[in-house]
Amino acid sequence: MTTTPPAGSESADDDSGAAQEPQAADHAPARTATRSRTARRVLDLLTAQARDGDTLRWDKATPYLLRHAAEHAADAGSLPALLDDLEFLVHGDPRGILATAGGTEHRTSLTIYRTSLPRHITASAPERRHILAVDAVRHQRPDLSNQLYEPPGEGAVPWRCVWSTAANISPSLRASLSGHRRPVHHLTVGTVDDEPVAATAGHDESVRLFHAATGTLLHAWGGHTGGVTALAFHNGHEHVDVITADTVGRLRRWDTHTGRLRAVIDAHHGPVTGLQAVRHGDRLCALSTGQDGTVRWTDFDQHRTRCLFTSPQGALPGLLAVSGRPEPSVGLVAVGCHPAEPGYAVAIDLPDGHVRYRLPFTTNLTGLDCLDTVGPPTAVATAADGTGRIWDATNGEVFDELNGNGRPGDLEVLHLTSVDRPGGAHPLAVTGGSDGSIRIWDVDTARQLHRMDGHHAGVLALGTVHDPHLEQRDADSELGENILDQNDLRLLTRAAADHRGFQRRNALAGLVVLSASADETVRSWHALDGKEIRTYTGHTGAVRRVAAFEPAADPDQLWAVSCSDDATGRVWDLADRTGHITGAAHPGRIDTLATATLHGQTLTVTTCRDHRLRVLNTRTGRLLSARITGDSPVRAVTLGATRQGPVCATASPDKGLVVRLVETGAVLWQRVTDVPVVAMHVGGSMRQPVLLSLDDNGHTSMWELATGRLRTGPLGRQEEVTAIAAGRIRDTPVAVTGHPTGEILLWNLPSGTLRRTLCPARSSAPGVRAVSFAAGPSGPRVASQHRGLNHHSIRVTDADTGRVRSIVHLDADDQHASTATVFGLGSVQESAVVAVGGPGNAVYVWDADTGDSRTALWLPDTVHELAFDDNLLTVAYGRELAVFAPAALRDVLGEEDATGSAQKQSRPPSRRSSSKSLLQMTLLTLLLEWEGHNVTSLTALLCRHVPMRAVRTAVRTLIRDGMILPTTRDAGAFQSPGDHVSLQATAAR
């Protein structure tokens, strides 16, 4: 944005201005240097009171300094150094940082800060510190994370992030548009004084105008009644205006230069559903539709509005388009909102309101657009049955049908564009479906050119932009296969045989399609071949709109801006090709989570809406496998160990219970249940592992983990159960059940007999929502989450004695909050700890036995699941997964992992990596279960058909490969059957 010089700044003597101009130019550098020195001196004076020796203590700075330090640093020329000060980013006012740092060159600290910018706006300094530390880990900067966890003058943070996935951050993010309090559903872009601007609006009754490239807020407009329902941008000859509409039917006109409200007109009786700005002669007008069923024409210059059309079917869906040719202009409006009722498109002359024609459809319309090309203007509409229609916008003559064999939901979103070809502009249609698919259509032939798949949820908005650099790359015949892959070359070669096809493909070479989806991502696609160019991640809600623009600082670049249900807008650099951080990527919110240490390996399993079961190494975050689980979401997951190896059990409505090997994914057994299972835990011993399940009706069942055989017993027939858990008291496997009466029962496994009542039933007691079991140095503990009317507490009980160790009461003002929380119990170092997370982005950890030492951890997104294992706390937040460890253990864990990785790399590949025979694997399994065998007992444990000689040979091979170690000094002790040898499995653990 340009600034106007203050009044009186020009020279009073116009004739001497030209003579003084060179002299003023000579003095400009000196004045700039003087101003910079003065600003630096002012900044030094302001920061002096916050200094502690050589350390600048931003936690002691005044509110003025925290708000305006970035402005003073910019004047002093020291803004980059200030932005590299992590403590300033923790304590500084985000509004001051955003207002000043918009045009700053790329800096790692600022990139990390922008990642979770919407959280920083309202967060306190401690919250901001934790979020920045996690984001630093996501950006693979553990050094910066360590600095944030060790604030000057304060104690070190007790829990620290060891690693985190980074699927929802994008190196293409350039700015964030923040300030809205509720979802942002409307977005429009334009230019003001040759600078790109973006206007956003949503459900919070406000409209905000930003500089699109920097994210700097230019104007914030309030006064709307209810949420803003529509938004339009208009570039006039003298004024650049934004038109807004709200839920009471009122239209407003805002001046983008001054921010002044220029007009308010009551147009509809009820919410406005559609809005489009129209220039009629030299006057600014608007065509709008409403839930009152009317189409209205509003003249802002004459402050008048009138009804052009009234729908006999009531509310209008808000789909409208305007054709500028011929005179008078034609407005197209979709009529009909219900999918079961037929709809139609009506054409109205503007502004007199004469109805030209009605074009009927078999169902309601989902998209409507119009494009002025060579010849008559072309209109395209899509319908809920998955079909579309192309016609002459002036007279309603139908040219062709789109997607004649379509299915409902195929064409939910429509966008029209054109590409330049010899003879004029060539129209194209881009459609998006509820299944996430995108299709490109040739409007002249109604033929589908490409179908693009990649989104994991429905497409909500589409856009297109012409990238001249992309066209140049694809059109240069000398670039060869280094730039164009084989598929591109085949397309161009085949098209060259057909001149018309070659022209069409050449026109598509520079066209980029942008798509916004409910899967919280924005994607770009190459229209020439339908290939995905890039995925832009960062939103934490469904993305509602996307639009491209050119940043004024570099007109050769193309950027895009999007808005989302997360109440933010995001600005993306479409030309950025920086490699995305690799690792496990969850395309949706993590729904289930389980961790366990099995056979010496600490594992984590997760599921999300893509129906994939992901297995990760909990200590390193490395993705081990990702497998499809079925066609419906997994409702519960758990880990366990069998003689065949570590297994993972999943429960889903379509597949029932499925137990599969973690290493190979092979299914051991599957059982379809009459009622969906909602919770599972593995208990028992290695010899008799048991899967305990809880269904949606509150009934429990016990299954043999290795075979799937249903076990009997009192525990296998329990009713009115709300929560289950499993563990061990010394060497005895146990299970825990919670009940709606507040009763908590302890059971023996695998017999399923009642062992103890930990908490008796009471008529007025709050019900048990969840239970968790942990055994550590301080003894076995059971934690239970109780909820009721105005009651939410966590109770910890000694499972061995039944004595209550602690009761912590949580905030129960919001009943929804108490039901949305997740919690876990774990053993860390020498004590048991409880963690509670959700429904926000915080996790609270405290000592289970005392209820004291409460520590808060804040994450960049909402916490959905958490679990303890092996001194580690695993947290699922949004689409990401993070692991935390106590500060005392974090460095040790890192050293252990590095040592383990080095040992793994130096290990001879021919031994451990070589495949083992079935007999050798059986021996290893037996040795892991029972230590201290001789050769005779090993043979007896196998079967009488296994020769003694084969057993001795297998043992010698395992000793040679370093898989087991004999306690005798000489492995030759296996020379005779009577020799007794104690064996210990080492590496296999």
Residue, then its C-alpha position, 0 to 999 in steps of 0.5 A: m500500500t502506498t502512503t500519502p505524504p502528510a499535509g504541508s510536507e511539500s515545499a511552499d516555493d514550487d519554483s525552487g522545488a526543482a533546484q532543491e531536489p538534487q540537494a535533498a537527494d544528497h542529504a537523504p542517506a544522511r537523514t536515513a543514517t541519523r534516523s537509524r542511529t536515533a531509533r537504535r538509541v531509543l531501542d537501547l533505552l527502552t530495553a535497558q530496564a529489561r536487561d540482566g547483565d548481558t541477557l535481555r529478559w523479555d519476561k520483564a519488559t514493559p507492555y509498550l516494549l513488547r508491543h512496539a519493539a519490532e517497530h523500533a527495531a525496524d527503524a533501527g535496522s536491527l529487525p532480523a536480529l530481533l526476530d532471531d531472538l526466540e525469547f522475544l517471539v515468546h513474550g512479544d505481542p504478535r500484533g506488533i510482530l505481524a505488523t512489522a515482519g510482513g516484508t522481512e526476508h525468510r528467516t527460520s525463526l519467523t517460519i516457525y513462528r508463522t506455523s501456528l500463528p493463530r495460536h500465538i495471537t491469543a496464547s500466553a507466554p508459557e503457551r507460546r513457548h511450548i507451541l514454538a518448541v514443538d514447531a521447532v521440532r517439526h521443522q527439524r530444529p531441535d537446537l532451537s527447541n532446546q533453547l525454548y525449553e531452557p528460558p533464562g532466569e527460569g527453571a527448565v521445562p519438565w517435559r520436552c518434545v522428543w520428536s513430532t510428525a510434520a505432515n501439516i506444515s508447508p515450506s510454501l507458507r508465506a503469511s497467515l491472516s488472523g484475527h477472526r474468532r470463528p470459521v472463515h467461509h468467504l474470501t475475495v482478492g483484488t488490488v488496491d494501489d497496485e498492491p494485492v489485498a484479500a478480504t475475509a469474512g465468516h461467522d464472527e460478524s466481522v470483515r477483515l482486509f489484509h495485504a495479501a502478500t504480507g498478511t498485514l491487517l489494513h482494515a477491520w470492519g464490524g457492525h454486521t448483524g449475525g455472521v457475514t454470508a457473502l462477500a464481493f470485491h469491485n475495482g472501480h474507476e475511482h473507488v475500490d470497494v468491498i461489498t458484504a452481506d449478512t444474516v438479516g439481509r443487509l448489504r454494506r459497501w466499504d471503501t478499501h482506501t479509507g476503510r469508511l462505510r459508504a452505504v448500508i442498504d436493507a435488501h432482503h428479509g433474512p440471510v443473503t445467500g448469494l452476492q455479485a458486484v456488477r458495474h452498470g454504466d458508471r454506477l456500482c450495483a449488486l445482484s443478490t439472492g436470499q433465503d426469502g426467495t427473492v433476487r434483488w438488484t441494488d444500486f449503491d450510488q442511488h441507494r435503492t434496491r428492488c426485487l427482480f424475481t421471486s422463487p415459488q420454491g422459497a429459499l434460493p441456494g445462492l448460485l448466481a452468475v452474470s454475463g456481460r454480453p449482450e446488452p442488457s446483461v443477463g443474470l443466471v440464478a439457480v432455483g431449488c434447494h432440496p435434492a429430492e426436488p427438481g430445480y431450474a436455472v432462470a435467466i433475468d435481464l439486468p436491471d429491468g428483471h425481465v425473465r428470458y427463460r427457465l431451464p429445468f433440471t431433474t434435481n437441484l443445482t450444485g454449481l452455476d457459472c457463465l463465461d463470455t467467450v467467442g460467440p454467445p456467452t456460455a453457461v454451465a450448471t452442475a446438479a446433485d445427480g452428478t450430471g451437468r449441462i452446457w447452454d447458450a446463456t442468452n436464449g437457453e439453447v442447450f449445447d451438450e450434457l456433462n457426465g451423462n453417466g455420473r453419480p450423485g456427488d460427482l459434480e458438487v463444485l464448479h469453476l469456469t475458466s478459459v485458455d488462449r488459443p488461435g481464434g480466441a479464448h477456449p472455455l474449460a470447466v473444472t468440477g470437484g466431487s464429494d469423493g475428493s475427485i477433480r475433473i477438467w472438461d472441454v466445454d466445446t465438446a463436453r469431453q472429460l480431459h482429466r480426472m485428478d484424485g488425491h484429496h481424502a475428503g470432498v472438494l469445497a472450492l476450485g480456482t485456476v491461474h495461468d503460470p507463464h513459467l510452467e508454460q515456458r517449461d513445457a513448451d520448450s522443445e529443447l528441454g528434453e526428458n530432464i524437465l518433461d517426464q515420459n508421460d508429458l512427452r507422450l502427450l505432446t507427441r501424440a497431440a502433435a499428430d492432431h493439430r487441433g489437439f496440439q493447440r488444445r494441449n499447448a494452451l493447457a500447458g501453463l494452466v494450474v488448477l487450485s483445489a480446496s478440500a474438507d481434508e484441510t489441504v490446498r492442492s495445485w494441479h497441472a491441467l496439461d496432464g492432470k498431475e498434482i504439483r504440490t500439496y499445501t498443508g497448514h490449516t487445521g479445519a476444512v478449507r472453504r475458499v482459495a484464490a491466486f494473486e500476483p505479489a506486487a514485490d515480484p510480479d513474476q511469482l504466483w501466490a495463493v490465499s485460502c481460508s478455513d474453518d480454523a478461523t484463519g487465512r493462509v498465503w502460499d507461494l505456488a512457485d516454491r519447490t522446497g522439499h517437504i519434511t518427510g516422515a509419517a503423514h496422517p491425512g486426517r485427524i488421528d482417531t485412535l492411538a496405542t503404544a507398547t513395548l514388545h520384544g524389546q521394541t517400543l511401538t506406536v500404532t495410529t489410525c485416521r480417516d484414510h483407514r490406514l493402520r500406521v506403525l511407528n517406532t516410538r523412540t525415533g518416529r520412524l514409520l515402519s508400515a502403513r496398511i489398509t484396514g477396511d472401508s470404515p473408520v477404526r474405532a479401537v486399536t491395541l498392541g500385544a505379543t504372541r508367540q508369532g510375534p508382536v500383533c496389532a488388534t483393530a476394531s471397525p464396523d465393517k471388519g469387526l475384530v482383526v488381529r494381524l502381525v505387526e511386522t508383516g501385516a498377516v491376519l491371524w484371525q478375524r471375528v465379525t461382531d454383532v455390536p461394534v467394539v469401541a475399546m480393547h486391551v491386551g492382557g494375560s501372559m506370553r503363554q496365554p495372551v488375552l484380548l479384552s473387548l468392550d462393545d457399544n452396548g457395554h458388554t465385555s468379551m474375552w478372546e484368545l489373542a493368538t487364535g481368536r477363540l472366545r473365552t468364558g468366565p464372569l469377565g467375558r459376560q459383564e454388562e453395563v461396562t463403560a471402560i476397560a484396562a489391563g495390566r499386571i500386579r507383580d506376575t499376575p495378569v489383571a483387568v479393570t472395568g469401570h461402570p456407570t454407577g462409579e464402581i471399579l472392579l479388578w479381575n484376574l486374567p485369563s481366568g476372568t474371576l473377580r479379584r477385588t472391588l477398587c471402588p464400590a457402586r454408589s447411587s449418587a456417584p459419578g460414572v466412570r468414563a475411562v480407566s487406565f492401568a500402570a505398574g512401576p517402581s511405586g507399585p500398580r496403580v489404576a487411574s479412573q476418570h469420573r464424570g457427572l453433573n458438575h463433576h469431573s475428576i481423576r482418581v488414582t487407586d493402589a491396585d494391590t491394596g485398594r487404597v485411594r492415592s489421590i483425587v484431582h478435580l478438573d473443571a466441570d463447568d463445561q459438560h462437553a469439555s469433560t466428555a471430550t478429554v482424554f487421559g492416561l496413566g504411566s510410570v516415569q522413572e521412579s513414580a507414576v504420573v497422570a496426563v489429561g488432554g483436550p478438548g483444547n490444545a493442552v495436556y496436564v501432567w501430575d504425580a499420580d500418588t500425590g496429585d501435585s507437581r502439575t505441569a502443562l504442555w501446550l501443542p499447536d493443535t487440539v489434543h485427541e489421544l494420548a498414551f504412556d509407555d517406556n517413560l514416554l508420553t505420546v500425544a496425538y494432536g490434530r493430524e500430528l503425533a508427538v512424543f514427550a519425555p521428562a527433561a532428565l531422560r530426553d538427552v539420555l534417550g537421544e544418546e541411546d537412539a544414536t548408539g542404537s542406530a550406529q550399532k545397527q549400521s555397523r552390524p554385519p548384514s549377513r547374520r541378523s538380516s538373514s532369514k531364520s528357519l521355522l525351528q530357529m524362530t520357534l526356539l527364539t520364541l521359547l527362550l524369550e518366554w522361559e529362560g534356563h532350558n537344556v536341550t532335552s527340555l527344549t525338545a520336549l517343548l517342541c514335539r516328539h517328532v523333532p530330532m534332537r540333532a536338529v535342535r542342537t544344530a539350530v541352537r549352534t546356528l543361533i549362538r554363531d549368529g549372536m542371537i543367543l548366548p550360552t552361560t557356559r564358557d564353551a558352546g561345545a557343551f551341546q555335544s551330548p544330549g545330557d549336557h545342561v545349558s542355560l540360554q539367554a536370548t539377547a538380540a531378539r529381545 
